[in-house]
Amino acid sequence: MPLYEYRCLDCNSKFEVLLKDLSKEVVCKNCGSKNVKRLISAFSFASTGDSGVKVTPSSGCSACSSKSCSACGTS
Ligand SMILES: [Zn+2]
């Protein structure tokens, strides 16, 4: 199950949100604040560790391998 990791900018707690929940507004599970920031989830990427390496945008579609989802209509 894909997870996104968020950090609350108010209480500084970290929490994970299931991908299917991203259509909803994400709020902190600790304090309920909407002031949250999505972190890069390490396991979502074949992360390189090398500096300057391009990373596949997380906004890409999981249903197609394209970097742009303008063609696949998944939204
Ligand atoms: Zn919070």
N, CA, C, O and the ligand as a Tripos MOL2 file, in Angstrom:
@<TRIPOS>MOLECULE
protein
  301   299    76     0     0
PROTEIN
NO_CHARGES

@<TRIPOS>ATOM
      1 N           0.8510   -1.2070    0.0000 N.3       1 MET1
      2 CA          0.0000    0.0000    0.0000 C.3       1 MET1
      3 C           0.8720    1.2360    0.0000 C.2       1 MET1
      4 O           1.6740    1.4310    0.9130 O.2       1 MET1
      5 N           0.7260    2.0700   -1.0070 N.am      2 PRO2
      6 CA          1.5580    3.2800   -1.0550 C.3       2 PRO2
      7 C           1.1870    4.2750    0.0370 C.2       2 PRO2
      8 O           0.0160    4.5490    0.2990 O.2       2 PRO2
      9 N           2.2100    4.7870    0.6450 N.am      3 LEU3
     10 CA          2.0110    5.7620    1.7080 C.3       3 LEU3
     11 C           2.7560    7.0420    1.3630 C.2       3 LEU3
     12 O           3.8240    7.0100    0.7520 O.2       3 LEU3
     13 N           2.1920    8.1380    1.7540 N.am      4 TYR4
     14 CA          2.9230    9.3980    1.6970 C.3       4 TYR4
     15 C           3.1850    9.8530    3.1260 C.2       4 TYR4
     16 O           2.3430    9.7370    4.0160 O.2       4 TYR4
     17 N           4.3690   10.3670    3.2960 N.am      5 GLU5
     18 CA          4.7390   10.8150    4.6280 C.3       5 GLU5
     19 C           4.5780   12.3290    4.7080 C.2       5 GLU5
     20 O           5.0130   13.0600    3.8190 O.2       5 GLU5
     21 N           3.9650   12.7710    5.7520 N.am      6 TYR6
     22 CA          3.7470   14.1990    5.9630 C.3       6 TYR6
     23 C           4.3740   14.6280    7.2730 C.2       6 TYR6
     24 O           4.5180   13.8480    8.2140 O.2       6 TYR6
     25 N           4.7380   15.8900    7.2970 N.am      7 ARG7
     26 CA          5.1480   16.4900    8.5510 C.3       7 ARG7
     27 C           4.2560   17.6780    8.8510 C.2       7 ARG7
     28 O           4.0050   18.5170    7.9850 O.2       7 ARG7
     29 N           3.7850   17.7420   10.0670 N.am      8 CYS8
     30 CA          2.9870   18.8780   10.4980 C.3       8 CYS8
     31 C           3.9140   20.0250   10.8500 C.2       8 CYS8
     32 O           4.8500   19.8620   11.6320 O.2       8 CYS8
     33 N           3.6490   21.1820   10.2700 N.am      9 LEU9
     34 CA          4.4980   22.3360   10.5340 C.3       9 LEU9
     35 C           4.1230   23.0370   11.8340 C.2       9 LEU9
     36 O           4.8260   23.9370   12.2930 O.2       9 LEU9
     37 N           3.0350   22.6260   12.4050 N.am     10 ASP10
     38 CA          2.6250   23.2320   13.6710 C.3      10 ASP10
     39 C           3.1740   22.4690   14.8720 C.2      10 ASP10
     40 O           3.7710   23.0590   15.7720 O.2      10 ASP10
     41 N           2.9680   21.1610   14.8770 N.am     11 CYS11
     42 CA          3.4070   20.3940   16.0430 C.3      11 CYS11
     43 C           4.6270   19.5270   15.7170 C.2      11 CYS11
     44 O           5.1680   18.8410   16.5840 O.2      11 CYS11
     45 N           5.0460   19.5740   14.4500 N.am     12 ASN12
     46 CA          6.2730   18.9030   14.0330 C.3      12 ASN12
     47 C           6.2050   17.3800   14.1350 C.2      12 ASN12
     48 O           7.2360   16.7110   14.2050 O.2      12 ASN12
     49 N           5.0290   16.8570   14.1420 N.am     13 SER13
     50 CA          4.9150   15.4000   14.1570 C.3      13 SER13
     51 C           4.8690   14.8760   12.7190 C.2      13 SER13
     52 O           4.4270   15.5610   11.7970 O.2      13 SER13
     53 N           5.3270   13.6720   12.5700 N.am     14 LYS14
     54 CA          5.2890   13.0200   11.2750 C.3      14 LYS14
     55 C           4.1960   11.9640   11.2590 C.2      14 LYS14
     56 O           3.9410   11.2840   12.2540 O.2      14 LYS14
     57 N           3.5590   11.8470   10.1030 N.am     15 PHE15
     58 CA          2.5400   10.8160    9.9880 C.3      15 PHE15
     59 C           2.4410   10.4000    8.5340 C.2      15 PHE15
     60 O           2.9220   11.0950    7.6390 O.2      15 PHE15
     61 N           1.8180    9.2710    8.3150 N.am     16 GLU16
     62 CA          1.7000    8.7380    6.9720 C.3      16 GLU16
     63 C           0.2480    8.7390    6.5330 C.2      16 GLU16
     64 O          -0.6670    8.5280    7.3290 O.2      16 GLU16
     65 N           0.0610    8.9820    5.2450 N.am     17 VAL17
     66 CA         -1.2830    9.0120    4.6820 C.3      17 VAL17
     67 C          -1.3300    8.0320    3.5190 C.2      17 VAL17
     68 O          -0.4510    8.0340    2.6570 O.2      17 VAL17
     69 N          -2.3260    7.2250    3.5020 N.am     18 LEU18
     70 CA         -2.4850    6.3000    2.3910 C.3      18 LEU18
     71 C          -2.7760    7.0570    1.1100 C.2      18 LEU18
     72 O          -3.4380    8.0950    1.1160 O.2      18 LEU18
     73 N          -2.2760    6.5260    0.0290 N.am     19 LEU19
     74 CA         -2.4380    7.1630   -1.2700 C.3      19 LEU19
     75 C          -3.9090    7.4230   -1.5800 C.2      19 LEU19
     76 O          -4.2450    8.4530   -2.1630 O.2      19 LEU19
     77 N          -4.7650    6.5190   -1.2060 N.am     20 LYS20
     78 CA         -6.1820    6.6770   -1.5370 C.3      20 LYS20
     79 C          -6.8160    7.8400   -0.7880 C.2      20 LYS20
     80 O          -7.8970    8.3060   -1.1480 O.2      20 LYS20
     81 N          -6.1400    8.3040    0.2520 N.am     21 ASP21
     82 CA         -6.6790    9.4110    1.0230 C.3      21 ASP21
     83 C          -6.2550   10.7730    0.4900 C.2      21 ASP21
     84 O          -6.6600   11.8070    1.0230 O.2      21 ASP21
     85 N          -5.4470   10.7750   -0.5550 N.am     22 LEU22
     86 CA         -4.9080   12.0460   -1.0310 C.3      22 LEU22
     87 C          -5.9570   12.9100   -1.7020 C.2      22 LEU22
     88 O          -5.7450   14.1050   -1.9050 O.2      22 LEU22
     89 N          -7.0740   12.3200   -2.0420 N.am     23 SER23
     90 CA         -8.1330   13.1360   -2.6270 C.3      23 SER23
     91 C          -8.7810   14.0180   -1.5710 C.2      23 SER23
     92 O          -9.4380   15.0120   -1.8810 O.2      23 SER23
     93 N          -8.5820   13.6310   -0.3230 N.am     24 LYS24
     94 CA         -9.1030   14.4520    0.7600 C.3      24 LYS24
     95 C          -8.0320   15.4360    1.2220 C.2      24 LYS24
     96 O          -6.8450   15.2810    0.9380 O.2      24 LYS24
     97 N          -8.4840   16.4200    1.9200 N.am     25 GLU25
     98 CA         -7.5420   17.3560    2.5020 C.3      25 GLU25
     99 C          -6.7840   16.6770    3.6330 C.2      25 GLU25
    100 O          -7.3780   16.0520    4.5120 O.2      25 GLU25
    101 N          -5.4790   16.8100    3.5960 N.am     26 VAL26
    102 CA         -4.6640   16.1530    4.6140 C.3      26 VAL26
    103 C          -4.5370   17.0630    5.8200 C.2      26 VAL26
    104 O          -4.1650   18.2310    5.7050 O.2      26 VAL26
    105 N          -4.8470   16.5180    6.9540 N.am     27 VAL27
    106 CA         -4.6680   17.2540    8.1950 C.3      27 VAL27
    107 C          -3.7940   16.4320    9.1310 C.2      27 VAL27
    108 O          -3.7200   15.2070    9.0300 O.2      27 VAL27
    109 N          -3.1500   17.1200   10.0190 N.am     28 CYS28
    110 CA         -2.2820   16.4570   10.9850 C.3      28 CYS28
    111 C          -3.0790   15.4910   11.8450 C.2      28 CYS28
    112 O          -4.1470   15.8220   12.3600 O.2      28 CYS28
    113 N          -2.5440   14.3050   11.9860 N.am     29 LYS29
    114 CA         -3.2480   13.3180   12.7930 C.3      29 LYS29
    115 C          -3.0450   13.5650   14.2800 C.2      29 LYS29
    116 O          -3.7300   12.9840   15.1220 O.2      29 LYS29
    117 N          -2.1040   14.4260   14.5820 N.am     30 ASN30
    118 CA         -1.8240   14.7050   15.9830 C.3      30 ASN30
    119 C          -2.6300   15.8910   16.5020 C.2      30 ASN30
    120 O          -3.2610   15.8220   17.5560 O.2      30 ASN30
    121 N          -2.5920   16.9880   15.7300 N.am     31 CYS31
    122 CA         -3.2290   18.2140   16.2210 C.3      31 CYS31
    123 C          -4.3400   18.7160   15.3010 C.2      31 CYS31
    124 O          -5.0460   19.6660   15.6410 O.2      31 CYS31
    125 N          -4.4940   18.0880   14.1480 N.am     32 GLY32
    126 CA         -5.5820   18.4780   13.2630 C.3      32 GLY32
    127 C          -5.2730   19.6730   12.3870 C.2      32 GLY32
    128 O          -6.1520   20.1590   11.6740 O.2      32 GLY32
    129 N          -4.0460   20.1540   12.4260 N.am     33 SER33
    130 CA         -3.6850   21.3070   11.6190 C.3      33 SER33
    131 C          -3.6430   20.9600   10.1410 C.2      33 SER33
    132 O          -3.2810   19.8460    9.7600 O.2      33 SER33
    133 N          -4.0120   21.9180    9.3230 N.am     34 LYS34
    134 CA         -3.8950   21.7400    7.8770 C.3      34 LYS34
    135 C          -2.5370   22.1920    7.3680 C.2      34 LYS34
    136 O          -2.2420   22.0780    6.1790 O.2      34 LYS34
    137 N          -1.7330   22.6930    8.2530 N.am     35 ASN35
    138 CA         -0.4290   23.2170    7.8720 C.3      35 ASN35
    139 C           0.5830   22.0760    7.8330 C.2      35 ASN35
    140 O           1.4740   21.9820    8.6770 O.2      35 ASN35
    141 N           0.4240   21.2180    6.8380 N.am     36 VAL36
    142 CA          1.2620   20.0370    6.7280 C.3      36 VAL36
    143 C           2.0220   20.0710    5.4060 C.2      36 VAL36
    144 O           1.6020   20.6980    4.4340 O.2      36 VAL36
    145 N           3.1330   19.3870    5.4090 N.am     37 LYS37
    146 CA          3.9860   19.3630    4.2380 C.3      37 LYS37
    147 C           4.2850   17.9130    3.8660 C.2      37 LYS37
    148 O           4.6330   17.0980    4.7200 O.2      37 LYS37
    149 N           4.1430   17.6090    2.5910 N.am     38 ARG38
    150 CA          4.4140   16.2450    2.1750 C.3      38 ARG38
    151 C           5.9160   16.0430    2.0180 C.2      38 ARG38
    152 O           6.6080   16.8530    1.4020 O.2      38 ARG38
    153 N           6.3940   14.9670    2.5780 N.am     39 LEU39
    154 CA          7.8040   14.6430    2.4790 C.3      39 LEU39
    155 C           8.0130   13.6530    1.3470 C.2      39 LEU39
    156 O           7.0980   12.9380    0.9380 O.2      39 LEU39
    157 N           9.2210   13.6320    0.8620 N.am     40 ILE40
    158 CA          9.5590   12.6320   -0.1310 C.3      40 ILE40
    159 C           9.6950   11.2850    0.5620 C.2      40 ILE40
    160 O          10.4970   11.1120    1.4800 O.2      40 ILE40
    161 N           8.9160   10.3710    0.1130 N.am     41 SER41
    162 CA          8.9480    9.0550    0.7150 C.3      41 SER41
    163 C          10.0730    8.2320    0.0900 C.2      41 SER41
    164 O          10.1120    8.0350   -1.1250 O.2      41 SER41
    165 N          10.9610    7.7690    0.9140 N.am     42 ALA42
    166 CA         12.1820    7.1540    0.4190 C.3      42 ALA42
    167 C          11.9090    5.9250   -0.4310 C.2      42 ALA42
    168 O          12.5740    5.6950   -1.4410 O.2      42 ALA42
    169 N          10.9400    5.1500   -0.0200 N.am     43 PHE43
    170 CA         10.7040    3.9110   -0.7360 C.3      43 PHE43
    171 C           9.8760    4.1120   -1.9960 C.2      43 PHE43
    172 O           9.6860    3.1730   -2.7690 O.2      43 PHE43
    173 N           9.3810    5.3240   -2.2110 N.am     44 SER44
    174 CA          8.6150    5.5800   -3.4180 C.3      44 SER44
    175 C           9.5180    5.7510   -4.6310 C.2      44 SER44
    176 O           9.0640    5.6430   -5.7710 O.2      44 SER44
    177 N          10.7560    6.0090   -4.3910 N.am     45 PHE45
    178 CA         11.6670    6.2780   -5.4730 C.3      45 PHE45
    179 C          12.7990    5.2610   -5.4600 C.2      45 PHE45
    180 O          13.2000    4.7680   -4.4060 O.2      45 PHE45
    181 N          13.2900    4.9660   -6.6080 N.am     46 ALA46
    182 CA         14.5390    4.2310   -6.6860 C.3      46 ALA46
    183 C          15.6330    5.2570   -6.4490 C.2      46 ALA46
    184 O          16.4310    5.5700   -7.3330 O.2      46 ALA46
    185 N          15.6440    5.7540   -5.2590 N.am     47 SER47
    186 CA         16.4660    6.9030   -4.9380 C.3      47 SER47
    187 C          17.9420    6.5980   -5.1210 C.2      47 SER47
    188 O          18.4230    5.5110   -4.8030 O.2      47 SER47
    189 N          18.6190    7.5570   -5.6260 N.am     48 THR48
    190 CA         19.9790    7.3330   -6.0590 C.3      48 THR48
    191 C          20.9930    7.6560   -4.9890 C.2      48 THR48
    192 O          21.9850    6.9440   -4.8340 O.2      48 THR48
    193 N          20.7600    8.7050   -4.2600 N.am     49 GLY49
    194 CA         21.7490    9.1310   -3.3020 C.3      49 GLY49
    195 C          22.8190   10.0180   -3.9110 C.2      49 GLY49
    196 O          23.5180   10.7410   -3.2020 O.2      49 GLY49
    197 N          22.9410    9.9600   -5.2140 N.am     50 ASP50
    198 CA         23.8910   10.8450   -5.8630 C.3      50 ASP50
    199 C          23.2760   12.2260   -5.9980 C.2      50 ASP50
    200 O          22.0730   12.3530   -6.2250 O.2      50 ASP50
    201 N          24.0660   13.2260   -5.8630 N.am     51 SER51
    202 CA         23.5500   14.5730   -5.9940 C.3      51 SER51
    203 C          23.3120   14.9140   -7.4580 C.2      51 SER51
    204 O          24.0260   14.4640   -8.3540 O.2      51 SER51
    205 N          22.2940   15.7160   -7.6650 N.am     52 GLY52
    206 CA         22.0270   16.2110   -9.0050 C.3      52 GLY52
    207 C          21.3240   15.2250   -9.9030 C.2      52 GLY52
    208 O          21.1610   15.4860  -11.0950 O.2      52 GLY52
    209 N          20.9120   14.1180   -9.3740 N.am     53 VAL53
    210 CA         20.2070   13.1540  -10.2040 C.3      53 VAL53
    211 C          18.7250   13.5030  -10.2550 C.2      53 VAL53
    212 O          18.1030   13.7980   -9.2350 O.2      53 VAL53
    213 N          18.1940   13.4640  -11.4260 N.am     54 LYS54
    214 CA         16.7920   13.8000  -11.5730 C.3      54 LYS54
    215 C          15.9220   12.7220  -10.9400 C.2      54 LYS54
    216 O          16.2070   11.5270  -11.0130 O.2      54 LYS54
    217 N          14.8650   13.1920  -10.3270 N.am     55 VAL55
    218 CA         13.9460   12.2860   -9.6610 C.3      55 VAL55
    219 C          12.6100   12.3390  -10.3910 C.2      55 VAL55
    220 O          12.1330   13.4050  -10.7790 O.2      55 VAL55
    221 N          12.0390   11.1960  -10.5600 N.am     56 THR56
    222 CA         10.7430   11.1420  -11.2090 C.3      56 THR56
    223 C           9.7110   11.9050  -10.3850 C.2      56 THR56
    224 O           9.5860   11.6830   -9.1800 O.2      56 THR56
    225 N           8.9860   12.7880  -11.0220 N.am     57 PRO57
    226 CA          8.0100   13.5790  -10.2640 C.3      57 PRO57
    227 C           6.9780   12.6970   -9.5840 C.2      57 PRO57
    228 O           6.4510   11.7590  -10.1810 O.2      57 PRO57
    229 N           6.7030   13.0070   -8.3480 N.am     58 SER58
    230 CA          5.7420   12.2080   -7.6050 C.3      58 SER58
    231 C           4.3210   12.4590   -8.0950 C.2      58 SER58
    232 O           3.3980   11.7130   -7.7660 O.2      58 SER58
    233 N           4.1570   13.5100   -8.8790 N.am     59 SER59
    234 CA          2.8320   13.7990   -9.3880 C.3      59 SER59
    235 C           2.4850   12.9320  -10.5830 C.2      59 SER59
    236 O           1.3770   13.0040  -11.1160 O.2      59 SER59
    237 N           3.4280   12.1220  -10.9950 N.am     60 GLY60
    238 CA          3.1870   11.2610  -12.1370 C.3      60 GLY60
    239 C           2.1200   10.2320  -11.8490 C.2      60 GLY60
    240 O           1.7910    9.9540  -10.6960 O.2      60 GLY60
    241 N           1.6040    9.6940  -12.8790 N.am     61 CYS61
    242 CA          0.5180    8.7370  -12.7740 C.3      61 CYS61
    243 C           1.0700    7.3410  -12.5280 C.2      61 CYS61
    244 O           2.0610    6.9330  -13.1330 O.2      61 CYS61
    245 N           0.4180    6.6220  -11.6370 N.am     62 SER62
    246 CA          0.8660    5.2640  -11.3640 C.3      62 SER62
    247 C           0.3100    4.2730  -12.3690 C.2      62 SER62
    248 O           0.7100    3.1100  -12.4030 O.2      62 SER62
    249 N          -0.6080    4.7460  -13.1810 N.am     63 ALA63
    250 CA         -1.2460    3.8430  -14.1320 C.3      63 ALA63
    251 C          -0.5180    3.7960  -15.4680 C.2      63 ALA63
    252 O          -0.8010    2.9390  -16.3050 O.2      63 ALA63
    253 N           0.3920    4.6910  -15.6600 N.am     64 CYS64
    254 CA          1.1460    4.6810  -16.8930 C.3      64 CYS64
    255 C           2.5850    5.0630  -16.5750 C.2      64 CYS64
    256 O           2.8630    5.6150  -15.5110 O.2      64 CYS64
    257 N           3.4610    4.7830  -17.4560 N.am     65 SER65
    258 CA          4.8660    5.0420  -17.1870 C.3      65 SER65
    259 C           5.2830    6.4250  -17.6600 C.2      65 SER65
    260 O           6.4300    6.8330  -17.4820 O.2      65 SER65
    261 N           4.3540    7.1330  -18.2560 N.am     66 SER66
    262 CA          4.6890    8.4460  -18.7520 C.3      66 SER66
    263 C           4.9260    9.4330  -17.6240 C.2      66 SER66
    264 O           4.3420    9.3020  -16.5480 O.2      66 SER66
    265 N           5.7590   10.3990  -17.8580 N.am     67 LYS67
    266 CA          5.9660   11.4470  -16.8690 C.3      67 LYS67
    267 C           4.8220   12.4600  -16.9100 C.2      67 LYS67
    268 O           4.5970   13.2100  -15.9600 O.2      67 LYS67
    269 N           4.1310   12.4620  -18.0010 N.am     68 SER68
    270 CA          2.9970   13.3580  -18.1130 C.3      68 SER68
    271 C           1.7140   12.5540  -18.2060 C.2      68 SER68
    272 O           1.6320   11.5770  -18.9500 O.2      68 SER68
    273 N           0.7380   12.9640  -17.4610 N.am     69 CYS69
    274 CA         -0.5140   12.2210  -17.4550 C.3      69 CYS69
    275 C          -1.5580   12.8690  -18.3540 C.2      69 CYS69
    276 O          -2.7480   12.5800  -18.2360 O.2      69 CYS69
    277 N          -1.1190   13.7340  -19.2430 N.am     70 SER70
    278 CA         -2.0950   14.4060  -20.0920 C.3      70 SER70
    279 C          -2.7740   13.4380  -21.0460 C.2      70 SER70
    280 O          -3.8530   13.7210  -21.5670 O.2      70 SER70
    281 N          -2.1400   12.2990  -21.2720 N.am     71 ALA71
    282 CA         -2.6680   11.3770  -22.2520 C.3      71 ALA71
    283 C          -3.4940   10.2620  -21.6470 C.2      71 ALA71
    284 O          -4.3940    9.7250  -22.2930 O.2      71 ALA71
    285 N          -3.1890    9.9110  -20.4040 N.am     72 CYS72
    286 CA         -3.8210    8.6940  -19.8900 C.3      72 CYS72
    287 C          -5.1510    8.9640  -19.2260 C.2      72 CYS72
    288 O          -5.9340    8.0370  -19.0170 O.2      72 CYS72
    289 N          -5.4260   10.2180  -18.8870 N.am     73 GLY73
    290 CA         -6.7560   10.5500  -18.3820 C.3      73 GLY73
    291 C          -7.0350   10.1160  -16.9680 C.2      73 GLY73
    292 O          -8.1810   10.1690  -16.5210 O.2      73 GLY73
    293 N          -6.0340    9.6930  -16.2620 N.am     74 THR74
    294 CA         -6.2430    9.2910  -14.8810 C.3      74 THR74
    295 C          -6.1890   10.5140  -13.9690 C.2      74 THR74
    296 O          -5.1580   11.1790  -13.8710 O.2      74 THR74
    297 N          -7.2700   10.7970  -13.3240 N.am     75 SER75
    298 CA         -7.2350   11.9210  -12.4050 C.3      75 SER75
    299 C          -8.3460   11.8200  -11.3960 C.2      75 SER75
    300 O          -8.4760   12.6880  -10.5330 O.2      75 SER75
    301 ZN          0.1960   18.7680   14.0820 Zn       76 ZN76
@<TRIPOS>BOND
     1     1     2 1
     2     2     3 1
     3     3     4 2
     4     3     5 am
     5     5     6 1
     6     6     7 1
     7     7     8 2
     8     7     9 am
     9     9    10 1
    10    10    11 1
    11    11    12 2
    12    11    13 am
    13    13    14 1
    14    14    15 1
    15    15    16 2
    16    15    17 am
    17    17    18 1
    18    18    19 1
    19    19    20 2
    20    19    21 am
    21    21    22 1
    22    22    23 1
    23    23    24 2
    24    23    25 am
    25    25    26 1
    26    26    27 1
    27    27    28 2
    28    27    29 am
    29    29    30 1
    30    30    31 1
    31    31    32 2
    32    31    33 am
    33    33    34 1
    34    34    35 1
    35    35    36 2
    36    35    37 am
    37    37    38 1
    38    38    39 1
    39    39    40 2
    40    39    41 am
    41    41    42 1
    42    42    43 1
    43    43    44 2
    44    43    45 am
    45    45    46 1
    46    46    47 1
    47    47    48 2
    48    47    49 am
    49    49    50 1
    50    50    51 1
    51    51    52 2
    52    51    53 am
    53    53    54 1
    54    54    55 1
    55    55    56 2
    56    55    57 am
    57    57    58 1
    58    58    59 1
    59    59    60 2
    60    59    61 am
    61    61    62 1
    62    62    63 1
    63    63    64 2
    64    63    65 am
    65    65    66 1
    66    66    67 1
    67    67    68 2
    68    67    69 am
    69    69    70 1
    70    70    71 1
    71    71    72 2
    72    71    73 am
    73    73    74 1
    74    74    75 1
    75    75    76 2
    76    75    77 am
    77    77    78 1
    78    78    79 1
    79    79    80 2
    80    79    81 am
    81    81    82 1
    82    82    83 1
    83    83    84 2
    84    83    85 am
    85    85    86 1
    86    86    87 1
    87    87    88 2
    88    87    89 am
    89    89    90 1
    90    90    91 1
    91    91    92 2
    92    91    93 am
    93    93    94 1
    94    94    95 1
    95    95    96 2
    96    95    97 am
    97    97    98 1
    98    98    99 1
    99    99   100 2
   100    99   101 am
   101   101   102 1
   102   102   103 1
   103   103   104 2
   104   103   105 am
   105   105   106 1
   106   106   107 1
   107   107   108 2
   108   107   109 am
   109   109   110 1
   110   110   111 1
   111   111   112 2
   112   111   113 am
   113   113   114 1
   114   114   115 1
   115   115   116 2
   116   115   117 am
   117   117   118 1
   118   118   119 1
   119   119   120 2
   120   119   121 am
   121   121   122 1
   122   122   123 1
   123   123   124 2
   124   123   125 am
   125   125   126 1
   126   126   127 1
   127   127   128 2
   128   127   129 am
   129   129   130 1
   130   130   131 1
   131   131   132 2
   132   131   133 am
   133   133   134 1
   134   134   135 1
   135   135   136 2
   136   135   137 am
   137   137   138 1
   138   138   139 1
   139   139   140 2
   140   139   141 am
   141   141   142 1
   142   142   143 1
   143   143   144 2
   144   143   145 am
   145   145   146 1
   146   146   147 1
   147   147   148 2
   148   147   149 am
   149   149   150 1
   150   150   151 1
   151   151   152 2
   152   151   153 am
   153   153   154 1
   154   154   155 1
   155   155   156 2
   156   155   157 am
   157   157   158 1
   158   158   159 1
   159   159   160 2
   160   159   161 am
   161   161   162 1
   162   162   163 1
   163   163   164 2
   164   163   165 am
   165   165   166 1
   166   166   167 1
   167   167   168 2
   168   167   169 am
   169   169   170 1
   170   170   171 1
   171   171   172 2
   172   171   173 am
   173   173   174 1
   174   174   175 1
   175   175   176 2
   176   175   177 am
   177   177   178 1
   178   178   179 1
   179   179   180 2
   180   179   181 am
   181   181   182 1
   182   182   183 1
   183   183   184 2
   184   183   185 am
   185   185   186 1
   186   186   187 1
   187   187   188 2
   188   187   189 am
   189   189   190 1
   190   190   191 1
   191   191   192 2
   192   191   193 am
   193   193   194 1
   194   194   195 1
   195   195   196 2
   196   195   197 am
   197   197   198 1
   198   198   199 1
   199   199   200 2
   200   199   201 am
   201   201   202 1
   202   202   203 1
   203   203   204 2
   204   203   205 am
   205   205   206 1
   206   206   207 1
   207   207   208 2
   208   207   209 am
   209   209   210 1
   210   210   211 1
   211   211   212 2
   212   211   213 am
   213   213   214 1
   214   214   215 1
   215   215   216 2
   216   215   217 am
   217   217   218 1
   218   218   219 1
   219   219   220 2
   220   219   221 am
   221   221   222 1
   222   222   223 1
   223   223   224 2
   224   223   225 am
   225   225   226 1
   226   226   227 1
   227   227   228 2
   228   227   229 am
   229   229   230 1
   230   230   231 1
   231   231   232 2
   232   231   233 am
   233   233   234 1
   234   234   235 1
   235   235   236 2
   236   235   237 am
   237   237   238 1
   238   238   239 1
   239   239   240 2
   240   239   241 am
   241   241   242 1
   242   242   243 1
   243   243   244 2
   244   243   245 am
   245   245   246 1
   246   246   247 1
   247   247   248 2
   248   247   249 am
   249   249   250 1
   250   250   251 1
   251   251   252 2
   252   251   253 am
   253   253   254 1
   254   254   255 1
   255   255   256 2
   256   255   257 am
   257   257   258 1
   258   258   259 1
   259   259   260 2
   260   259   261 am
   261   261   262 1
   262   262   263 1
   263   263   264 2
   264   263   265 am
   265   265   266 1
   266   266   267 1
   267   267   268 2
   268   267   269 am
   269   269   270 1
   270   270   271 1
   271   271   272 2
   272   271   273 am
   273   273   274 1
   274   274   275 1
   275   275   276 2
   276   275   277 am
   277   277   278 1
   278   278   279 1
   279   279   280 2
   280   279   281 am
   281   281   282 1
   282   282   283 1
   283   283   284 2
   284   283   285 am
   285   285   286 1
   286   286   287 1
   287   287   288 2
   288   287   289 am
   289   289   290 1
   290   290   291 1
   291   291   292 2
   292   291   293 am
   293   293   294 1
   294   294   295 1
   295   295   296 2
   296   295   297 am
   297   297   298 1
   298   298   299 1
   299   299   300 2
@<TRIPOS>SUBSTRUCTURE
     1 MET1         2 RESIDUE 1 A MET
     2 PRO2         6 RESIDUE 1 A PRO
     3 LEU3        10 RESIDUE 1 A LEU
     4 TYR4        14 RESIDUE 1 A TYR
     5 GLU5        18 RESIDUE 1 A GLU
     6 TYR6        22 RESIDUE 1 A TYR
     7 ARG7        26 RESIDUE 1 A ARG
     8 CYS8        30 RESIDUE 1 A CYS
     9 LEU9        34 RESIDUE 1 A LEU
    10 ASP10       38 RESIDUE 1 A ASP
    11 CYS11       42 RESIDUE 1 A CYS
    12 ASN12       46 RESIDUE 1 A ASN
    13 SER13       50 RESIDUE 1 A SER
    14 LYS14       54 RESIDUE 1 A LYS
    15 PHE15       58 RESIDUE 1 A PHE
    16 GLU16       62 RESIDUE 1 A GLU
    17 VAL17       66 RESIDUE 1 A VAL
    18 LEU18       70 RESIDUE 1 A LEU
    19 LEU19       74 RESIDUE 1 A LEU
    20 LYS20       78 RESIDUE 1 A LYS
    21 ASP21       82 RESIDUE 1 A ASP
    22 LEU22       86 RESIDUE 1 A LEU
    23 SER23       90 RESIDUE 1 A SER
    24 LYS24       94 RESIDUE 1 A LYS
    25 GLU25       98 RESIDUE 1 A GLU
    26 VAL26      102 RESIDUE 1 A VAL
    27 VAL27      106 RESIDUE 1 A VAL
    28 CYS28      110 RESIDUE 1 A CYS
    29 LYS29      114 RESIDUE 1 A LYS
    30 ASN30      118 RESIDUE 1 A ASN
    31 CYS31      122 RESIDUE 1 A CYS
    32 GLY32      126 RESIDUE 1 A GLY
    33 SER33      130 RESIDUE 1 A SER
    34 LYS34      134 RESIDUE 1 A LYS
    35 ASN35      138 RESIDUE 1 A ASN
    36 VAL36      142 RESIDUE 1 A VAL
    37 LYS37      146 RESIDUE 1 A LYS
    38 ARG38      150 RESIDUE 1 A ARG
    39 LEU39      154 RESIDUE 1 A LEU
    40 ILE40      158 RESIDUE 1 A ILE
    41 SER41      162 RESIDUE 1 A SER
    42 ALA42      166 RESIDUE 1 A ALA
    43 PHE43      170 RESIDUE 1 A PHE
    44 SER44      174 RESIDUE 1 A SER
    45 PHE45      178 RESIDUE 1 A PHE
    46 ALA46      182 RESIDUE 1 A ALA
    47 SER47      186 RESIDUE 1 A SER
    48 THR48      190 RESIDUE 1 A THR
    49 GLY49      194 RESIDUE 1 A GLY
    50 ASP50      198 RESIDUE 1 A ASP
    51 SER51      202 RESIDUE 1 A SER
    52 GLY52      206 RESIDUE 1 A GLY
    53 VAL53      210 RESIDUE 1 A VAL
    54 LYS54      214 RESIDUE 1 A LYS
    55 VAL55      218 RESIDUE 1 A VAL
    56 THR56      222 RESIDUE 1 A THR
    57 PRO57      226 RESIDUE 1 A PRO
    58 SER58      230 RESIDUE 1 A SER
    59 SER59      234 RESIDUE 1 A SER
    60 GLY60      238 RESIDUE 1 A GLY
    61 CYS61      242 RESIDUE 1 A CYS
    62 SER62      246 RESIDUE 1 A SER
    63 ALA63      250 RESIDUE 1 A ALA
    64 CYS64      254 RESIDUE 1 A CYS
    65 SER65      258 RESIDUE 1 A SER
    66 SER66      262 RESIDUE 1 A SER
    67 LYS67      266 RESIDUE 1 A LYS
    68 SER68      270 RESIDUE 1 A SER
    69 CYS69      274 RESIDUE 1 A CYS
    70 SER70      278 RESIDUE 1 A SER
    71 ALA71      282 RESIDUE 1 A ALA
    72 CYS72      286 RESIDUE 1 A CYS
    73 GLY73      290 RESIDUE 1 A GLY
    74 THR74      294 RESIDUE 1 A THR
    75 SER75      298 RESIDUE 1 A SER
    76 ZN76       301 GROUP 0 **** ****
